[in-house]
Structure formats: C-alpha cells, structure tokens
Amino acid sequence: MGAHPKGDALIKDNRISQRTLGQWIADFPGCLGSKVKDTFHGQLPFLFKVLSVKTALSIQAHPNRELAARLHAQFPEHYPDNNHKPEMAIALTQFEGLCGFRPMDEILGFLKKVPEFRALVGNEAAEELQSADGDPGRTSLALKKCFTRMMNCEKKLFVDQLNMLVKRISEEEAAGKDTSGSNGELLLRLHSQYPGDIGCFSIYFLNRILLQPGEAMFLGANEPHAYLSGDCVECMACSDNTVRAGLTPKYIDVDTLCEMLNYSPAPVSAKLFPCVQDNADPCVYLYDPPVPDFTIMRVQWPLQIRTCKTRRLTSNVLISGILSIFSEPCYPEVFWDQSMRWTSEWCFLSCNGACV
C-alpha cells in the first residue's frame, strides 16, 4: 500500500471518484496532516507491505539519498526514483533473514572450515582479513576486499566450488554428520532454490537472523540483507531503489553493491530493533527508526474487547480491509468485520507523528 508511481494503491470504493491513493492525496492533501504534508511536499512518504516469503528474496541493499539520485540519473530503467529506501521488517510468524556482516570470528571460522568458500575469497584476501582483526579501519577495508573478490570471481570457479560444497554437505548429512559448522542446512536450501548462484555463499559473510513474532529489524542505507522465509509486515520510505547481487532472477548490479555496503561486522543482537511501550497507553508499542519517513505502531488489546480507542492522532489510515482517512485530529474507533477471524494485534504506520 502506497502512492509510488510504479504501484499506486487502488481504491475499490465506487463511491469515491479518485481511483488511486495518490489521486486521493493529491485532491485532499490535508489527509496527511500539516507536518507530513509540509515536510514531504504533499506526498505519502512510505510504502507498506505484508510479505509471505517461501523462496529467498535477493541479496540486496538500498542506497542513501545521494547514491539514489546518482543511480536514478544514470540508470533510470533500473533505479526508478531518486529517494532513499530505509525499511523495517516486523515478524508476524517466525521470520528468517540475513542482515549485516557477521562478527569477524565467525567469518574467519568459516574461511577455515569451508575450503570451497575460501577458494572464492582467495588466500591473500583471507590472510589480510585475519591480520586486520582488532583494527576497525583495516577490518572494514579487508572485509570489503574479501566480499568483492567472492562476488566478482569467475562463474566457472564459483559454480564448481558450489557444486563441490553441495556434494560434500549432502554426503555428510547422509552419513548423519553435523553440518552446522558449514551452515549446511541453509546452504542446501538456498542451492535448491537458486542452483549455481553466487548468493548461496553470502551466508558465510552475513548474519542469519531469526525473528519471533513482534520482533523487528531495521535496514538502513547500505545494509546488506535478504529475506529467507516467514511472514512479516514491512514498511519503507517511498522508493523502489534496490541494488541486488544474488539469489534473484532480477537485474543485478554487483559493482554498485560491493562499493556501497557498510562493512562493519556486528553480532545478530545488534541487528534486532527494539519496540518501546508507549508511556501514554500500555496497549501501544512503537517501532521508531532513525528516519522521518515512517514509524510503526503495534496496538494490542485483550481478545474480549471488540472496540478500541487509540490516543489522539493527526492523520491515519487503518489497515483492516477498509481504508479510512481522517483529515482532522480524531480518536479512530476500530470496527471488526465479523466475517474475518478476530485478532488482538493491529499495525498502524505513521510518519512524523501522523499515524497510519
């Protein structure tokens, strides 16, 4: 749901003359609230999705505003706007993804345990990474060199090494051996989805993160990530700029991705984004990322309650199968459609205090 030119949300209510959300906002910009309208020049500043991931979604990152403007000017067919695209994923079920570079000891451990991985990185780059451990500046440069070497290696080399690795892990699993030291289960799963794809090796560089329902991860500019499985609510700035380099049939831009990434190793715990209980309402939990484009509010109340009033809001859209826009400050009342299964959790999205 959003008003991006490539996917303007349709309005299905025949009583409304505007056919898309973008048209509605253009005709009634006050629905955004004065602060959002002025800050974002009358545009809805976010996109909202509900994703159900069965097959892994590409190794990717999103550019900052400066890089987005440059990419859009040079390659508008691949980068359709000039905006940044920070995003947040909140798990609805157990949700699995890759996010950010692993701590150094984990990457170095895989370089020792997985010879096929080391063959793609190369001994020189691997030894340089080992010697840089403990020096953040040198580590970042060495990690960039290792990742770039792997992503740019000749196709025959990485396909041969990947086939060797898949064969070895499959034989070890058949023999009842523990393959967790080679991240075996995930490697075989990704290879079955994207056979012969260099992105399969990214699991040795990137953190594997497992979110429980309600947990979140925030993906700022230049953060490498991929979604692997599960259901989530995703909110992002209003942009369609994605730089991809593996696990996808879509356009890939390896050079741009390798150049732009944040090469700062960090543990999984650093990638979890905490929600905060609202001081004014114990039923409300806020996911407030360090960007002005959106905030996510989770409202949770006892199952026996069929009506709920939230705190005062300046502008909102309630996602419940019915689109409701209030142009004046109000206390929106939640009505339940009896034909649907009752749930005790709702998501509201907001930008700069205008709740949606």
C-alpha positions in Angstrom: 0.0 0.0 0.0 1.3 3.4 -1.0 1.4 6.0 -3.7 4.6 5.3 -5.5 4.2 5.9 -9.3 5.1 2.3 -10.0 2.5 0.9 -7.7 -0.1 3.4 -6.7 -2.7 1.7 -4.4 -6.1 1.3 -6.0 -9.3 2.5 -4.2 -12.1 -0.1 -4.7 -14.9 2.0 -3.2 -17.0 3.1 -6.2 -18.5 6.0 -4.2 -15.1 7.7 -4.4 -14.2 9.4 -7.7 -10.4 9.0 -7.2 -9.2 5.6 -8.4 -5.9 5.5 -6.6 -4.5 6.6 -3.3 -2.1 9.0 -5.0 -5.0 10.8 -6.7 -6.9 11.0 -3.4 -3.9 12.5 -1.6 -3.4 15.0 -4.5 -7.0 16.1 -4.2 -7.1 16.1 -0.4 -3.5 16.7 0.8 -4.8 17.7 4.3 -5.3 14.0 4.9 -1.6 13.7 5.5 -1.6 16.1 8.4 0.1 19.5 8.2 3.5 18.3 9.4 3.8 15.4 6.9 2.3 17.5 4.1 4.8 20.2 4.6 7.9 18.0 5.2 7.2 15.7 2.3 5.7 18.2 -0.1 2.3 16.7 -0.2 3.5 13.1 -0.8 2.8 10.0 1.2 6.4 9.2 2.4 6.2 5.5 2.9 5.2 2.2 1.4 3.6 -0.7 3.4 3.6 -4.4 2.6 2.7 -7.7 4.1 5.1 -10.3 2.8 4.9 -14.1 2.9 8.3 -15.4 2.0 8.6 -19.0 0.8 11.6 -18.6 -1.5 14.5 -16.4 -0.5 14.4 -12.8 -1.7 17.6 -11.4 -3.2 20.9 -10.4 -1.6 20.4 -6.6 -1.7 20.9 -3.2 -0.1 19.3 0.2 -0.6 21.1 3.4 -1.4 21.2 6.6 0.6 19.7 9.7 -1.0 22.9 10.8 -2.6 23.6 7.5 -4.3 19.9 7.1 -5.2 19.9 10.4 -7.1 23.1 9.4 -9.0 21.8 5.9 -9.9 18.5 7.3 -11.0 20.2 9.8 -13.2 22.4 7.2 -14.8 20.2 4.1 -14.9 16.5 5.2 -14.5 15.4 1.9 -16.0 16.8 0.1 -13.0 16.5 2.7 -10.3 13.2 4.4 -10.9 13.3 7.3 -8.4 15.8 9.5 -6.5 14.8 8.6 -3.0 16.4 6.6 -0.3 14.7 3.4 0.9 15.3 2.6 4.6 13.0 -0.2 5.7 11.8 -2.2 8.6 10.5 -5.7 8.8 8.4 -6.9 11.8 7.8 -10.6 12.1 4.2 -11.9 12.0 5.4 -15.5 12.2 8.9 -16.8 12.9 10.8 -14.9 10.2 14.3 -15.7 8.9 16.7 -13.4 7.1 20.2 -12.3 6.5 21.3 -8.9 7.9 24.7 -7.2 8.1 28.2 -8.7 8.2 28.9 -11.3 10.8 31.4 -10.8 13.6 35.0 -11.3 12.5 35.5 -14.5 14.4 32.5 -16.2 12.6 33.7 -15.1 9.2 37.2 -16.3 9.9 35.8 -19.5 11.3 34.0 -20.2 8.0 37.1 -19.4 6.0 38.9 -22.2 7.9 36.0 -24.7 8.0 34.7 -24.2 4.4 37.5 -24.6 1.9 35.2 -24.0 -1.0 34.3 -20.6 0.5 38.0 -19.8 1.0 38.8 -20.7 -2.6 36.5 -17.9 -3.8 37.9 -15.3 -1.4 41.5 -16.3 -2.1 44.3 -17.0 0.4 45.7 -13.5 0.1 42.5 -11.7 1.0 41.7 -14.2 3.7 45.1 -13.7 5.4 44.7 -9.9 5.1 41.3 -10.2 6.9 42.9 -12.3 9.6 45.7 -9.8 10.2 43.3 -6.9 10.3 41.3 -8.4 13.2 41.1 -5.9 16.0 41.6 -2.8 13.9 38.2 -1.5 12.8 39.5 0.6 9.9 41.7 -2.2 8.4 38.9 -4.7 9.1 36.4 -2.8 7.0 38.8 -2.5 4.1 39.8 -6.1 4.3 36.2 -7.3 4.6 35.3 -5.3 1.5 38.2 -6.9 -0.4 37.1 -10.4 0.6 33.4 -9.9 -0.2 34.2 -8.1 -3.5 36.6 -10.9 -4.6 34.0 -13.5 -3.9 31.2 -11.7 -5.7 33.3 -11.0 -8.8 35.0 -14.4 -9.2 34.7 -16.2 -12.5 31.4 -18.1 -12.9 33.1 -21.4 -13.6 35.1 -21.1 -10.4 32.2 -20.4 -8.1 29.8 -22.9 -9.8 32.5 -25.7 -9.5 33.1 -24.8 -5.8 29.4 -24.6 -5.1 28.8 -28.0 -6.6 31.7 -29.4 -4.6 30.3 -27.9 -1.4 26.8 -29.1 -2.0 28.1 -32.6 -2.7 30.2 -32.6 0.4 27.5 -31.4 2.7 24.9 -33.8 1.2 27.2 -36.7 1.8 27.9 -35.6 5.3 24.2 -35.2 6.1 23.5 -38.7 4.6 26.2 -40.1 6.9 24.5 -38.5 9.9 27.2 -35.9 10.5 26.7 -32.5 11.9 26.9 -29.9 9.1 26.2 -26.8 11.2 29.8 -25.8 11.1 29.4 -25.3 7.3 25.9 -23.8 7.7 24.8 -26.9 5.8 21.0 -26.9 6.0 20.7 -23.3 4.8 23.3 -23.8 2.0 21.4 -26.8 0.6 18.1 -24.9 0.9 19.3 -21.9 -1.0 21.0 -24.0 -3.6 17.8 -25.9 -4.2 16.0 -22.5 -4.8 18.8 -20.8 -6.8 21.2 -23.5 -8.1 24.6 -22.2 -9.3 24.0 -18.8 -7.7 26.9 -16.9 -6.1 24.5 -15.6 -3.5 24.5 -19.0 -1.8 28.0 -18.2 -0.4 26.8 -15.0 1.2 25.6 -17.0 4.2 29.3 -17.2 5.3 29.6 -13.4 5.4 26.1 -12.3 6.6 24.3 -12.8 9.9 21.5 -15.3 9.9 18.7 -13.7 12.0 15.6 -15.4 13.3 12.9 -13.1 14.4 10.0 -14.2 16.6 6.5 -12.6 16.1 6.7 -9.0 17.1 10.5 -8.7 16.7 11.9 -6.4 14.1 15.0 -5.5 12.1 15.7 -2.1 10.7 17.6 -1.9 7.4 19.3 1.5 6.9 21.2 2.6 3.8 23.9 0.3 2.5 22.9 -2.6 4.9 23.3 -5.9 3.1 20.3 -8.2 3.7 18.0 -10.8 2.3 14.6 -12.3 3.4 14.7 -16.1 3.6 11.3 -17.4 5.0 8.3 -16.4 7.0 5.7 -13.7 7.2 6.3 -10.1 8.0 4.9 -6.5 7.9 7.4 -4.3 6.0 7.4 -0.6 5.9 9.9 1.6 4.0 10.4 5.0 2.5 8.6 5.7 -0.7 11.1 4.3 -3.1 11.7 1.3 -5.4 15.5 1.5 -5.4 17.1 -1.9 -4.7 20.7 -2.9 -5.6 20.8 -6.7 -6.0 23.7 -9.1 -6.4 22.4 -12.6 -5.9 19.6 -15.1 -5.2 17.3 -13.4 -7.8 16.3 -13.6 -11.4 16.1 -9.7 -11.5 18.7 -7.2 -12.6 21.9 -7.5 -10.6 24.5 -4.7 -10.1 27.4 -6.4 -8.3 29.9 -3.5 -8.6 27.5 -0.9 -7.1 26.5 -3.3 -4.3 30.1 -4.1 -3.4 31.1 -0.4 -3.4 28.2 0.9 -1.4 28.0 -1.6 1.5 28.5 -0.9 5.2 31.4 -3.3 6.0 31.1 -3.2 9.8 31.0 -6.6 11.5 28.3 -6.9 14.2 26.5 -9.7 16.1 22.9 -10.7 15.4 21.8 -9.0 18.7 22.9 -5.6 17.2 20.5 -6.1 14.3 17.4 -6.5 16.4 15.4 -3.3 16.5 13.5 -2.9 19.8 10.0 -1.7 20.2 9.1 0.6 23.1 5.9 0.6 25.1 4.1 3.9 24.8 4.1 5.8 28.1 0.6 7.1 27.4 -1.0 3.7 26.5 0.1 0.3 27.7 -1.6 -1.3 24.7 0.6 0.5 22.2 4.2 -0.4 21.2 6.3 1.9 19.0 8.9 0.9 16.4 10.5 4.3 15.8 13.5 4.1 13.4 16.1 6.9 13.0 14.4 8.3 9.8 11.5 10.7 9.4 9.6 8.8 6.7 7.7 6.4 9.0 7.1 4.9 12.4 5.2 1.7 13.1 2.8 1.4 16.0 1.5 -2.0 17.2 -1.7 -1.9 19.1 -2.6 -4.9 21.2 -5.5 -5.4 23.4 -7.5 -8.3 25.1 -9.4 -10.6 22.8 -12.7 -10.0 24.6 -12.7 -6.3 23.6 -14.3 -5.6 20.2 -13.8 -1.8 20.2 -10.7 0.1 20.9 -9.9 3.9 21.0 -6.3 5.0 20.5 -4.6 8.1 21.6 -5.1 11.4 19.7 -3.8 11.2 16.1 -3.5 13.8 13.4 -3.9 11.6 10.3 -4.3 7.9 9.9 -5.1 5.0 7.7 -6.4 1.9 9.3 -5.4 -1.3 7.6 -8.3 -3.7 8.2 -9.7 -4.3 4.8 -11.2 -0.8 4.9 -9.2 2.3 4.1 -10.1 5.2 6.4 -8.5 8.6 6.1 -9.2 11.3 8.7 -8.2 14.8 7.7 -8.9 16.2 11.2 -7.4 15.1 14.6 -9.5 12.3 15.9 -9.8 9.2 18.0 -10.3 6.5 15.4 -12.5 3.6 16.5 -11.6 0.1 15.4 -14.5 -1.9 14.0 -14.2 -5.6 13.4 -15.5 -7.4 10.3 -17.3 -10.4 11.8 -16.7 -12.4 8.6 -12.9 -12.4 9.5 -11.1 -14.2 12.3 -10.6 -12.0 15.3 -7.1 -10.9 16.2 -5.7 -8.9 19.0 -3.0 -7.1 17.1 -3.1 -4.3 14.6 -0.4 -2.4 12.9 -0.6 1.4 12.4 2.0 3.1 10.3 3.0 6.7 10.9 5.3 9.4 9.5 6.5 12.1 11.9 3.6 11.5 14.3 0.9 11.2 11.7 -0.3 7.7 12.4 -1.3 5.4 9.6 
